[in-house]
Amino acid sequence: MTVSTETFAGGYSGSILDRERIIARPGFNRWLVPPAALAIHLCIGMAYGFSVFWLPLSKAIPGAADAACADLNLISALFTTSCNWRVADLGWIYTLFFVLLGCSAAIWGGWLERVGPRKAGFVSACCWCGGIVVAAIGVVTHQLWLMWIGAGVIGGIGLGLGYISPVSTLIKWFPDRRGMATGMAIMGFGGGAMIGAPLANILMNIFKTDTTAGVWQTFLVMAAIYFCFMMGGAFGYRIPPAGWRPEGWTPPASKSTMITTKHVHLRDAHKTTQFWLIWLVLCLNVSAGIGVIGMASPMLQEIFGGRLIGQPDLTFSQLDTSQKAAIAAIAAGFTGLLSLFNIGGRFFWASLSDKIGRKNTYYTFFVLGIVLYALAPTLADMGSKALFVLSFSIILSMYGGGFSTIPAYLADIFGTQFVGAIHGRLLTAWATAGIVGPVVVNYIREAQIAAGVEPGPALYTGTMYILAGMLALGFIANLLVRPLSDKWFMSDEEVAALQAKTAAATAGPTGSFGIGTGGLDAKAALAWAVVGIPLLWGIWVTLKNTAALF
């Protein structure tokens, strides 16, 4: 189908960041958009790997600790310049990441829909990389509050904007494969730590001296690298003109009442029962998974103890210092393996959801998750290390898959017009889960220890059953999700009014307009190589580090 060039070129002369500047023109290849999204997600995904800095930062001040430092509390730790920080004090940055991610996505999701993904990606890069620079200043001046504000608050805002920036864009570019499209982008967030953590270790080893751990220098270098990649991603974004469809594709006659062709306005989405049911679905799935991520290393060590180093008769408490160091290295490989399944699950499950449906995909998460969590204590008692590791690897694949499937689930229920903003509001479920999951796992463990339970399988038995119970509640929430009634959908006139800035919307044609074709041509191959090579390097490093696990 042909459309006049005016549809795409126009005479717009506003800012280079404006939405009108990024409407695709004939000849644009839609396969350039996923690597742009990956460029941003692989950078902000380092949030998962920030714990690589905790131990070096906890020894930032060399020499023996001052006696007064023994009485350090969280408030005094924020302002001390003479005492080393505790890992627990630094760990609050991790909490701030995900609380601010959810909150900023909810607050500015509507703004993103208005201004487009390029401006949101630009602001995300400034916040994420600028926050890391502020954190570097905090390290130099030894001010923890500055690190919290820089990495945790400013960086957390950048995380939220960067995370949701590609969602509605990719769904609009790939209406034929919604799950696969969002899976391609969001898998980058799971894989960011696989690249960032080993890179950070390399840089810290280059910069460290007798008086510095090399953290602030590493922060500055990584901020510069990330800024370049994120800007490349932001300026690589394009959006399709209104009425665009992939070449040769027509919306199929709906085989499922769970997929709507209409649109719900952002102002109404949170008023529906379906929104809050899907909120619970995500929150409960994430709460179970994120609790395991936070305790993966100590859990494996305390459950299997000497079995990890070929001494099955020794419990964790009976190991000496060198033996504990050896199993800690193996447990680090376990954590890396979970990260690999986290990223792989984001693409696999989201793509599968295109075939079996979003609701059925979540049924799979909950049923399979309940079985695996319930079996975990038995596998631990059996001493079956391989089956235990495999079970939690599958669990983490479904944790990642839950993130990448949820945008397509929202698009199915609420339509695509405001899916990015609705997704942003739904991410408050992630912020909630980031508190609930670790609290459940950590506090049950502490209660077991206080009750005299020795480190071993029994220490986590109750935890596994509670996590299985959380997934059972998620199953019920998913069961109750139903199609929306017609009263919630916008009229065709309202949708047209929202799209009136583009000539295609007023002219009314539909078709490919010569846009979106090309497949994996030379330009697309180069774009994929830019993000694919670092990702493959991160996977290789992870596999190498997990070799000792088996």
C-alpha positions in Angstrom: 0.0 0.0 0.0 1.3 3.5 -0.7 0.9 6.6 1.4 2.2 10.1 0.7 5.5 11.0 2.1 3.8 13.7 4.0 2.5 11.0 6.3 6.0 10.4 7.6 8.2 13.3 6.8 5.9 16.3 7.6 7.4 19.6 8.4 8.0 19.1 12.1 10.9 21.2 13.4 10.7 20.6 17.2 13.3 19.0 19.5 15.2 16.0 18.2 13.8 14.1 21.3 10.2 14.7 20.5 7.8 11.9 19.6 7.0 13.4 16.2 10.7 13.1 15.2 10.8 9.4 15.6 7.8 8.3 13.5 9.3 5.7 11.2 9.5 6.4 7.4 9.3 4.0 4.5 12.3 1.7 4.4 12.7 1.4 8.2 13.4 -2.1 9.4 11.5 -3.0 12.6 14.2 -5.4 13.7 16.4 -2.4 14.6 14.1 -1.6 17.5 14.7 -4.6 19.7 18.5 -4.1 19.9 17.9 -0.4 20.8 15.8 -1.6 23.7 18.4 -4.2 24.6 21.1 -1.5 24.7 19.2 0.2 27.4 18.1 -2.9 29.4 21.6 -4.5 29.4 22.9 -1.3 31.0 20.3 -0.8 33.7 20.3 -4.5 34.4 23.5 -4.0 36.3 21.2 -3.2 39.2 21.0 -7.0 39.8 24.8 -7.1 39.9 25.5 -4.2 42.2 26.3 -6.5 45.1 29.7 -7.1 43.5 30.7 -3.7 45.1 29.5 -4.4 48.7 32.5 -6.3 50.0 35.1 -3.9 48.5 33.1 -0.9 49.8 32.9 -2.5 53.3 36.7 -2.4 53.4 37.1 1.0 51.8 39.0 2.4 54.8 42.1 0.3 55.3 43.6 -0.7 58.6 42.0 -1.7 61.9 38.6 -0.4 62.7 38.1 2.3 65.4 36.6 0.9 68.6 33.7 3.5 68.2 32.7 1.8 64.9 31.4 -1.2 66.8 28.3 0.9 67.9 27.6 2.0 64.3 23.9 2.0 63.4 22.1 2.7 60.2 21.7 6.5 60.8 25.3 7.0 61.9 26.5 4.9 59.0 24.9 7.4 56.6 27.2 10.2 57.8 30.3 8.5 59.1 33.6 9.4 57.4 35.8 7.3 59.7 34.1 3.9 59.9 33.7 1.2 57.2 30.2 0.6 56.0 28.5 -2.7 56.7 27.2 -4.8 53.9 23.7 -4.5 55.3 24.0 -0.6 55.1 25.1 -0.8 51.5 22.3 -3.4 50.7 19.7 -0.7 51.1 20.8 0.7 47.7 19.5 -2.6 46.2 16.2 -2.1 47.9 16.0 1.5 46.7 16.7 0.4 43.2 13.5 -1.6 42.9 11.3 0.5 45.1 12.2 3.6 43.0 11.9 1.6 39.7 8.3 0.7 40.5 7.4 4.1 41.8 9.0 6.1 38.9 7.5 3.7 36.3 4.1 4.3 37.9 4.5 8.1 38.2 6.0 8.8 34.8 4.4 6.1 32.7 1.8 8.4 31.3 4.4 11.0 30.5 6.3 8.4 28.6 3.3 7.6 26.5 3.0 11.3 25.6 6.6 12.1 24.8 7.7 8.8 23.3 10.4 6.3 24.1 13.4 8.4 22.8 12.9 11.2 25.4 12.3 8.6 28.1 15.4 6.7 27.1 17.4 9.9 27.1 16.3 10.9 30.6 16.8 7.3 31.8 20.5 7.4 30.6 21.0 10.8 32.4 19.5 9.5 35.6 21.1 6.0 35.7 24.6 7.1 34.6 24.4 10.4 36.5 23.3 8.6 39.6 26.4 6.3 39.4 28.6 9.4 39.1 27.0 10.8 42.2 27.6 7.5 43.9 31.3 7.7 42.9 31.5 11.1 44.6 29.9 9.4 47.7 32.7 6.8 47.6 35.5 9.4 47.3 34.0 11.5 50.2 32.9 8.4 52.1 29.4 9.6 52.4 26.8 6.7 52.3 23.9 9.1 52.1 25.3 10.4 48.9 25.5 6.9 47.5 21.9 6.2 48.5 20.7 9.4 46.7 23.0 8.9 43.7 22.7 5.2 42.9 19.6 4.4 44.8 17.3 7.3 44.2 18.5 9.0 41.0 19.6 5.8 39.5 16.4 4.1 40.6 14.4 6.7 38.7 16.5 6.0 35.6 15.8 2.3 36.1 12.1 2.8 36.0 12.1 5.0 32.9 14.6 2.8 31.1 12.7 -0.4 32.0 9.3 0.7 30.5 10.6 2.8 27.6 10.5 0.0 25.0 7.4 -1.9 26.2 4.6 -0.2 24.3 6.9 0.5 21.4 7.8 -3.1 20.8 4.3 -4.3 21.3 3.2 -1.9 18.5 6.0 -3.0 16.2 5.3 -6.7 16.8 1.5 -7.1 17.1 2.0 -10.5 15.5 4.4 -11.6 18.2 3.8 -9.5 21.3 5.4 -11.9 23.8 8.5 -12.5 21.8 9.0 -8.8 21.3 8.9 -7.8 25.0 10.9 -10.9 25.9 13.7 -9.8 23.6 14.0 -6.5 25.4 13.3 -7.4 29.0 15.7 -10.4 28.9 18.4 -7.7 28.7 17.5 -6.5 32.2 18.1 -10.1 33.5 21.3 -10.3 31.6 22.8 -7.0 32.5 24.5 -8.3 35.6 26.2 -11.1 33.6 28.0 -8.5 31.7 28.3 -5.7 34.4 29.5 -7.8 37.4 32.5 -9.4 35.7 33.3 -6.1 34.0 33.2 -4.4 37.4 35.6 -7.0 38.9 38.0 -6.5 36.0 38.0 -2.8 36.4 38.3 -2.9 40.2 41.4 -5.1 39.8 42.9 -2.6 37.4 42.2 0.4 39.6 42.7 -1.0 43.2 45.8 0.1 45.2 46.9 -0.3 48.8 44.7 2.7 49.7 41.7 2.3 47.5 39.5 -0.6 46.3 39.1 1.0 42.9 35.3 1.3 43.2 34.9 5.0 42.4 37.1 4.8 39.3 35.0 1.7 38.2 31.8 3.7 38.7 33.0 6.5 36.5 34.2 4.2 33.7 31.0 2.1 33.8 28.9 5.2 33.8 30.7 6.5 30.7 30.3 3.1 28.9 26.6 2.8 29.9 25.9 6.4 28.8 27.2 5.7 25.3 25.2 2.5 24.9 22.0 4.0 26.4 22.2 7.0 24.2 22.6 4.7 21.2 19.5 2.8 22.3 17.5 6.0 22.9 18.3 7.4 19.5 17.7 4.1 17.8 14.0 4.1 18.9 11.4 4.6 16.3 7.6 4.3 16.5 5.2 3.1 13.8 2.7 5.5 12.3 -0.9 5.1 13.3 -2.5 2.4 11.2 0.7 0.5 10.5 0.7 -3.3 10.3 3.4 -5.8 9.4 3.7 -6.6 5.7 1.2 -9.3 4.8 -0.3 -9.5 8.3 -3.9 -8.9 9.2 -5.3 -9.2 12.7 -6.6 -12.7 13.0 -10.2 -13.4 14.0 -9.9 -13.6 17.7 -9.8 -17.2 18.9 -9.6 -16.0 22.5 -11.9 -13.7 24.4 -8.8 -12.9 26.5 -7.3 -10.7 23.7 -9.0 -7.4 23.0 -8.7 -5.3 19.9 -10.0 -2.2 21.8 -8.2 0.1 24.2 -8.7 1.2 27.9 -7.6 4.7 28.9 -4.9 5.0 31.5 -7.2 6.9 33.8 -9.5 3.9 34.0 -7.1 0.9 34.0 -6.5 0.9 37.8 -10.3 1.1 38.4 -10.8 -2.4 37.1 -10.6 -5.6 39.1 -8.5 -7.1 36.3 -5.7 -4.6 36.9 -5.4 -5.6 40.6 -5.7 -9.3 39.9 -2.8 -9.1 37.4 -1.0 -6.9 40.0 -1.3 -9.8 42.5 -0.3 -12.3 39.8 3.0 -10.4 39.2 3.6 -9.6 42.9 3.2 -13.1 44.1 5.3 -14.6 41.3 8.1 -12.1 41.8 8.0 -12.3 45.7 8.7 -16.0 45.5 11.5 -15.7 43.0 13.2 -12.6 44.4 13.4 -14.1 47.8 15.4 -17.0 46.4 17.7 -14.7 44.4 18.6 -12.8 47.6 19.5 -16.0 49.5 20.7 -18.3 46.7 24.3 -18.5 47.8 23.9 -19.0 51.6 21.0 -21.4 50.9 23.1 -23.8 48.8 26.0 -23.6 51.2 23.9 -24.3 54.3 21.8 -27.0 52.8 24.5 -29.1 51.2 27.6 -28.2 53.2 30.4 -30.6 52.7 28.6 -32.4 49.8 29.7 -29.5 47.6 33.3 -30.4 48.0 33.0 -34.2 48.1 32.7 -34.5 51.9 29.1 -35.5 52.5 29.6 -36.3 56.2 30.3 -32.7 57.0 27.5 -30.2 57.7 28.0 -26.5 57.1 28.8 -25.8 60.8 31.6 -28.4 60.7 33.5 -26.9 57.8 36.7 -25.0 58.5 37.5 -21.5 57.0 39.2 -22.8 53.9 36.4 -25.3 53.2 33.8 -22.6 53.6 35.7 -20.4 51.1 35.7 -23.3 48.6 31.9 -23.8 48.8 31.3 -20.1 48.7 33.0 -20.1 45.3 30.8 -23.0 44.1 27.7 -21.2 45.5 28.7 -18.1 43.4 28.5 -20.3 40.4 25.0 -21.4 41.4 24.0 -17.7 41.6 25.5 -17.2 38.1 23.6 -20.2 36.8 20.3 -18.8 38.2 21.0 -15.5 36.4 21.5 -17.4 33.1 18.1 -19.1 33.6 16.6 -15.8 34.6 17.6 -14.2 31.3 16.8 -17.3 29.2 13.4 -17.6 30.8 12.5 -14.0 29.8 12.7 -14.9 26.2 11.6 -18.5 26.2 8.4 -18.1 28.3 7.4 -14.8 26.6 7.7 -16.4 23.2 5.8 -19.5 24.4 3.0 -17.2 25.6 2.4 -16.2 22.0 1.5 -19.9 21.3 -0.4 -20.9 24.5 -1.7 -17.6 25.7 -0.6 -15.3 28.6 -3.1 -16.8 31.1 -2.0 -20.3 30.4 1.6 -19.3 30.7 1.0 -18.0 34.2 -0.9 -21.1 35.1 2.3 -23.0 34.1 4.4 -20.7 36.3 2.2 -21.3 39.4 1.5 -25.0 39.0 5.1 -26.0 38.2 6.4 -23.5 40.8 4.3 -25.0 43.5 5.5 -28.5 42.7 9.1 -27.5 42.6 9.0 -25.5 45.8 7.2 -28.3 47.6 9.7 -30.9 46.3 12.8 -28.7 47.3 12.9 -29.9 50.9 12.7 -33.6 49.7 15.5 -33.0 47.2 17.6 -31.4 49.9 17.1 -34.3 52.3 18.0 -36.7 49.5 21.2 -34.8 49.0 20.4 -34.6 45.3 22.5 -31.5 44.4 21.8 -31.7 40.6 18.0 -32.0 41.0 18.0 -29.2 43.6 20.0 -26.9 41.3 17.8 -27.8 38.3 14.6 -27.1 40.2 15.7 -23.7 41.2 17.0 -22.9 37.8 13.6 -23.6 36.4 12.0 -21.5 39.1 14.2 -18.6 38.2 13.4 -19.0 34.5 9.7 -18.6 35.5 10.6 -15.6 37.6 12.2 -13.9 34.6 9.4 -15.1 32.3 6.9 -13.5 34.6 8.4 -10.0 33.9 8.6 -10.5 30.1 5.1 -12.0 29.8 3.2 -9.4 31.8 3.4 -6.5 29.3 1.8 -8.7 26.6 -0.8 -9.9 29.2 -1.7 -6.2 29.8 -1.9 -5.5 26.1 -4.3 -8.5 25.7 -6.6 -7.2 28.4 -6.3 -3.4 28.1 -5.2 -2.9 24.5 -2.0 -1.2 23.3 -2.8 2.5 23.4 -1.6 3.0 27.0 0.1 -0.3 27.7 3.4 1.3 28.6 1.9 3.6 31.2 -0.4 0.8 32.6 2.7 -1.5 32.8 4.5 1.3 34.7 1.8 1.4 37.3 1.7 -2.3 37.5 5.4 -2.3 38.4 4.5 -1.1 41.9 3.9 -4.9 42.4 7.6 -5.4 41.8 8.5 -2.7 44.3 6.2 -4.5 46.8 7.6 -7.9 46.0 11.2 -6.5 46.4 10.3 -6.0 50.1 8.0 -8.9 50.8 10.1 -11.7 49.2 13.4 -11.0 50.9 11.6 -10.3 54.3 9.8 -13.6 54.2 12.9 -15.6 53.4 15.3 -13.8 55.7 13.0 -13.5 58.7 11.8 -17.1 58.6 15.5 -18.2 58.4 16.4 -16.0 61.4 13.4 -17.4 63.3 14.5 -20.9 62.6 18.1 -20.2 63.8 16.7 -18.5 66.9 14.7 -21.7 67.5 17.9 -23.7 67.5 17.7 -25.2 63.9 21.2 -25.9 62.6 22.2 -24.8 59.1 21.0 -27.6 56.8 17.9 -28.6 54.8 15.6 -28.1 57.8 16.6 -24.4 57.9 14.7 -23.7 54.7 11.9 -26.3 54.7 9.3 -23.9 56.1 10.4 -21.2 53.7 9.9 -23.4 50.7 6.3 -24.4 51.8 5.4 -20.7 52.4 6.7 -19.7 48.9 4.6 -22.5 47.4 1.6 -21.1 49.3 2.3 -17.7 47.8 2.3 -19.2 44.3 -1.0 -20.9 45.1 -2.5 -17.5 45.9 -1.1 -16.3 42.6 -2.8 -19.2 40.8 -6.2 -18.2 42.2 -5.6 -14.5 41.2 -4.8 -15.6 37.7 -7.9 -17.9 37.6 -10.1 -14.9 38.4 -8.8 -12.7 35.5 -11.6 -12.2 33.0 -12.1 -10.1 29.8 -13.2 -6.5 30.5 -16.7 -5.4 29.9 -17.3 -2.9 27.1 -17.9 0.0 29.5 -14.2 0.3 30.1 -13.1 0.6 26.5 -12.6 3.9 24.7 -14.7 4.7 21.7 -13.2 4.8 18.2 -13.5 8.6 18.2 -11.5 8.9 21.5 -8.7 6.7 20.1 -8.6 8.7 16.8 -8.4 12.0 18.8 -5.4 10.6 20.8 -3.7 9.7 17.5 -4.6 12.9 15.7 -1.0 14.3 15.7 -0.1 12.0 12.9 -1.5 12.5 9.4 -2.0 8.7 9.1 -4.5 8.8 11.9 -6.6 11.5 10.2 -6.3 10.0 6.7 -7.3 6.6 8.1 -5.4 4.0 5.9 -3.9 0.9 7.3 -1.0 -1.2 6.0 2.7 -1.6 6.1 3.5 1.7 4.2 6.8 0.1 3.2 7.9 0.2 6.9 9.1 -2.7 9.0 10.5 -4.9 6.2 14.0 -6.0 5.7 14.6 -8.8 8.3 18.2 -9.3 9.4 19.8 -7.1 6.8 23.3 -5.7 7.2 22.2 -2.7 9.3 20.1 -4.9 11.6 22.9 -7.5 11.9 25.3 -4.8 13.0 22.9 -3.4 15.6 22.3 -6.9 17.0 26.1 -7.6 17.1 26.6 -4.4 19.2 24.4 -5.8 21.9 24.9 -9.5 21.2 28.6 -9.7 21.6 28.7 -8.3 25.1 25.8 -10.6 26.0 27.5 -13.7 24.7 30.7 -12.7 26.6 28.7 -12.4 29.8 27.1 -15.9 29.2 30.5 -17.4 28.5 31.9 -16.0 31.8 28.9 -17.3 33.7 29.2 -20.8 32.3 32.9 -20.8 33.0 32.2 -19.9 36.7 29.5 -22.5 37.1 31.7 -25.4 35.9 32.7 -26.1 39.5 29.1 -26.6 40.5 28.9 -29.9 38.7 
